[in-house]
Amino acid sequence: MLLTACLRRCARLLYWIPVTIVIMVVMWSYYAYVVHFCWMVFLCLFHVCFGMFSWSFWKTLSTPPSSPSVEFQLSSSDSLLYEQERGGMEKSQILLEISQKLSVHTRTAAGAIRFCHHCQLIKPDRCHHCSVCQMLNNCIGFSNYKFFMLFLLYSLLYCLLIVATVTPTFIQLWLGKLFDSCVKLHVLFLTLVSAMFAVTLCFLLFLHIWLLASNKTTLEWLSVPFFVDGPASEAFDVGVRANFLRVFGKSKSLWPFPVFSRSVLRNIHYSDSENLICTLSFNLPSDMISSRAPCAAASVELRRYSGLSLHIKPCQNGIYCLNTAIQWTEFEI
């Protein structure tokens, strides 16, 4: 046990090596640019880029991804019942019965309920065990995706600014007009390293811009999600604007900053025919619940957004009923 614990701690320390290298390269670039290329006209802009890059880098590094809520965890009795069954069909049936109480709609390629044997829970929609990003020593999920996008953007701007302002000096070095050996070294490495990172970040940023615009995760891009009625690559796509607001929030003033934005959510009251049961926040964009949206179109858009099988019917006094897998709910459109 002691040996295993020591090995795990050593492995955790090794994960920080790429992060340490990135920090050292950034600090060296700051020293080389400010000390050896201290052009006052660019210095203010450089510090703005450096500050935003450092802020978004730290937020991406320190913000953990979200974890499934306890409702998806199997109870002791359900877990015991699941383990006692030997056949795959019997286990799938048990998970199917348990999932009827949950808002779970994605399936495996074979049509079974997605279940994590390691965590002993039913996987929520779009939930996976992710690989740690080596450059950040952290998983990128919904809770820190905005920070990651801003990190890519400000990293690219930081590298492009260095390349654009150091290139004239690099040309002088190339033509043999630069004689200071210390400055030569900094010019050469600053230009080459910044250009190399800029090209890599450019491809990575544009990839994630496309993923953000189509509301896909990297895993969903590589492997199409499955539902009860089969695969659906565009199941979560509700339009570029709504997809963007899903990650960056509605407040435009907070878009450029690596801070949590207020999500575009609206409360829906869950009720039965006799009395109000409870009030929950249902993750639906307000654009999908508006007086301008026809009832039929809202049904289609809500289904595409949440992955639910939804049906909307008019009730009375401007109240509409939404039929989810849970129960009938009432809300105003």
N, C-alpha and C positions, 0 to 999 in steps of 0.2 A: 504493500500500500504506500509506504513512504517513498519507495523508488518511483512508483507511478506518479505520485504527486510532484516529485522533483522534476520528472521528465515533462510533465504538463506545464510546469512553471518555466522550464527552459524553452519549451516550444512557444509559449506566449511571448517570451523575450525575443525570440527569433522573428516573430511576426512584426516587431517594431523596427527591425533593421531597415526595410524599405522606406518607412516613414521617416526614420532618422536621416537616411540618405537624401530624401527630398528636402527636409528642413535644412540640412547642411548646404545643399546646392542653392537653395533660395537665399540663405543668409550670405553665402559667398557672392551671389549675384548682386545682392543689395550693397555689400561692401565695395565690390568692384565698380559698380555704376556710380554710387554716391561719392566715393573717395577719388576715383581716377577719371570719372567723366561727369564732373559736377557742373553741368550746364544749368544755370538757374532757370532758363526758360522752360526746360523740361522737368526740372526737379519736383515742382508742385504736382504736375500730372503723374509723375512716376510714383510719388508717395500716395496719391489717391488710389492708383491701381494696386500698389503693394498693400495698402491697408485693407481694401475690399477683398483682395485675394487671400490675405492672412485670415480675415474674419470668416469668410466662407469656408476656407480650409479647416479652420478650427471647429466650426459648427458641424461640418460634414464628418469630421473625425470623432467628435465627442457626442453626437446625437445617436443613440441606439435605435435600431429599427423596431417597429411595433411588434408585439407578441399577441397571439390569439387570446381572447378572453376565456375565462374559466368555464363558460357555458359549453365550450367545445370539448372540454376535457371529459373523458369517460368517468362516470361515477364508479365507486368500488364494486357495486353489484354488477354494473354493465361490463366493467373490465374483467371481472371473474367469469361472467357468462361468456364473454368473447373468447377468453383463453381456454375455456373448457371445450369449446367446439373445435373439431378437427378438420372438418370439411370446409373448403373455400366458399361454397355456395351458402352454407349455414352462417358463416361469419359475415358474408356480404349482406345477408338478410337481416342480421342483428344490427349492423351499421345503418342499413336503410331505414329500419324502424326508429332508431335513435335520431337519425337526421331529419325525420319528419317534424321534430320540434325546433329545428334550427333553420336558419336561412342559408342553406347550402344547395347550390345548383350545378356546380361544375362536377365532372366525373372523370374517372380514368378513361383511357382509350378503350378498355373493355366494358365500360358502362357502370363500373362499381363506384361506391362512395370512396373518396380520397381519404386515406387514413394513415397517420404517422405512427408507426410501431415504436419508434424511439421515444416520442413524447406521449404516446397513448392518448391521442386526441384525433377527432375528425378535423380534417384540414378545412379551414374557411376558404371561400372563393378567393383565388389569386394569391394564396398563401403557400410558401415553399420554404424549405431549408436552403438558404442561399450561401454561396461561396463568399469568403471574405475578400474584398478588394485589397490587393497587396499594397497598393500605393497609399491606402488610407487605413488599413487594418480595421476595417469596419464593413458591415453589410449595408448595402444601399437599398432602402425600402421606401414606402410611402411617406413615413415620418421625416425622412431627411433627404428626399429626392429633390426638393426645391434647393436645398443647400448644395447638393451635388451639382445641379445644373448651373448655379451661380459660380461654384468653384471652377467648373470647366470654362465658363465664359470669362471670368476675371483672370484665370491662368492664361488663357489665350491672349487676352488684351495685354497682360503683363509681358508675355514673350514677344508679341508684335511690337510693343513700344520699345523694348530693348533693341530688337533687330533694326527697327526703323531709325533709331537715333545713334546706334553704334556703327551702322554700315558705312557712313562717310569715313570714319576713322579706320575701319577695316580696309576700305579702298586705298587709303594712304599707306597702310601696312603692306598691302599687295603690291603697290607701286614703289615700295622701298623708301618712302618719305618719312617713316616713323622709326626712330632710333632708340627710344627708351625700351629696354628689354622687358622690364616689369609691365609696362603698358601693353607691349606686344602680346604677352601671355594672356592678359585679361581680355584684350580685344578679340583674340583668336577664339578663346573658349566661350566668351559671352555670346559672340555671334553664332558660332556653330551649335552650342548647346541650346540657345534660345530658338534658333531656326528649327532644330530637330524636334524640340518639344512643341513648337507652334504647329508643325505639320501633323504630328500625332494628335494633339488636342483638337485641331480643326476637324479631322475625320470623326473623332469621338463625340464632339459637340454636335455636329450635324446629324449623327446617328441618333443621339438622344433627343434632339429637336423633333426628328421624324417620329420617334417612339412616343414622345409627349403629345404630338399633334394627333396621333392615331390611338392614344390611350392604350398603349401596350407596354408590358414589361419586357425585359430582355428574354426571359424564358418563354413568354407568349409569342415573341417574334421567332424564336427558334423552334418552338413546339406549339401548335395550335391548341387552345383549350377545348375540352370536350364538355358537352352538356347532355341532357337526357336524350335530345333529338339529334345528337351527333356533333361534329366539330363546327366551330363558328369563330373565324379569325377576327371578325369585326364586332363581336358581341358587346364589348364595352365602349365602343366608339360612339360618342354622342355629338360629334362635331368639334372642329378645331378650337373654337372659343370656349366651349364648355369643358373640353379636355384640359385646356390651359388653366382655366379657373379652378379646376379640380386640384391642381398642384400649387398654384401661386396665389389662390384666393382672389377675392373680389376687390380688395383695396389696392388701387394702382400705385399709391404712394409707397407701399411696402414691397412691390415687385423687385426693385433692385437690391434689396437688403436681405441678408440671410437671417431672417427672423420668422417666427411662425405667423402665417397669415390666417385671418379668420376665414374659415371654410364657408362656401356658399351652400348653406343648409337651411332647411325649413322643417319645422316640427309638424308631424302628422299625429293626430290623435287616434289611437287604437281603441275601438269600442265595439261592443256587441249591440244587439237590438234593444237591450234593456238598460244597461248602465255603462258608464265609462270605466274601463278596466285600468288603463294606464296611459301615460303620455311619453312618447319616445322620439328621439331625433332620428329621422330616416334620411340616409345619405342620398338625397336627390337634389340636383341643381334647381334653383328657384325658377330658372327659365323654363323648366319642364312642367312647372305647376303655376300657370298664369292664366288670366282671363283671355289672353290672345291665343292660347293653344287649344285647338279643337280636341274634343274628348278622344276621338279615335287616334289622332296623331300623338296625343300624350301617352296613350297606352303603348304605342309602338316605341316611342322614345324612352319611356320608363323601363320597358322590357330590355331594350338595347343597353341602357345605362347600367342597370343593376343586375342583369342576368336572370331576373325573375320571370316567371310566367304570369303576366298580369292581365287582368280584365277590368275595365272601368265601365260603370253604368250610372246614368243619372238617377238621383234619388228625388229629394224634394227640397224646396227653398234654396236652390243653388248648391246643394250638397251632392257630392259624387262619391260613389262607393268603389273602393279599390280592392279587388279580390287577389290576395297574395296566397302564398303557400301556408301562411299562418292562419288568417281568418279574414273576414270582411272588415274593412276599415273605412272610415268616412273622412273626407276632407273637402275643402272648398277649392274650386278651380277658378 
